[in-house]
């Protein structure tokens, strides 16, 4: 059974980049082992930077999703607060009935 380490191995591009930086900053009289140790430190720094950027990206995505959920919840609550109802016909029926009775009164009243 293969065991996996908790830390991921850096990508070959990261290793190459770290080695280039370590060689560019190499001091006179510095051994290859020291240069490799410096490159490993640079790799760790790059890995830490990538972790921070991923965390920032995730947090920004969470904030964006939360804001969009909040906007949709607000829109739903406004729709629920003011339901679209059809106006009741009762006032119109009463108006027509009152005018009909008023007209009937004048037509059939005794003189």
N, C-alpha and C positions, 0 to 999 in steps of 0.2 A: 504494500500500500504506500502510495507516495504521500509525503507530507508537504504541505504548502507553508511557506513562511508568511508571516503577517505583512512584511514589507514587500512591495512589488519591486522587481528588478527594473532599473531605469532602462529606457529604450536605447537602442544603439545610437540614435541621433543625439540623445542627451549625453551619452558617454563621450561621443566624438566631440561634441561642443565643449564639454567640461575639460577634456584633454587639450583641446586647442587653446582654451583660455589659460589653463595651467602652464602650458608650454610658452605662451606669449608673456606670462608674468614670471618666468623662471629666472632665478638669480644665478649669478656665476658660482660654480662650485656646488650647486644643488644636485643631489643624486636622483636617479630615476625613481627610486622608492619614495622619496620626498615629493617628487612631482606627482606620482600616483596618488599619494595621500591627499595632496592639494586638490587633485581632480575629483577624488571621492567627496571631499568637502563641498566642492562646487556642485557636484551632482546632488548632494543632499539639499543644498540651497535651492537649486532649480526645482527639485521635487517639492520642497516646502512652498515655494512660490506658486507652483501649479496647484497644490492643495488649497492655498488661500484663494486663488482665483476661482477655483471650482466652488468653494464655499460661498464666495461673494456672488457668483452666478446663480447658485441655488437659492440664496436668500433673496436676490433680486427677482427671480422667477416666482418665489413664494409671495413676495409683496405684490407682484403684478397680478397673480392669480387671485389673491385675496381682494385686491381692488376691483377686479372684474366681477368676482362673486358679490362683493358689496354693491356694486352698481346694478347687477341683475336682481339682487334681493330688494334693493330700493325700488326698482321698477315694478317688481311683483307686488310689493307692499302697497304702492300707490294704486295699482290696478285693483287690489283687493279692498282698499279703503274706499274707493269711489267706484262701486260697481255700475256698469252701464245698464240702466233700467229703462224700459219703455215707459213713456209718460202714461199716467192713468187716464182712461177715457171718462172717468166720473165727472170731472168739472165740466167737460163739454156736454155730457148728457144732462147735467143739472141746468146748464145755461139754456140749452135748447128746450127743455121741459118748462123752465120758468117763462121763456118768451112765448111758448105755445099756450100756456095757461093764461098769461097776460093778454095775448091776442084773443083767446076764447072768451075771456071776461068782457072785453070790449065788444065783441061780436054778439054775444048772447045776453048781454045785460038788459034788464028791463028799463024802459024809459019812464 
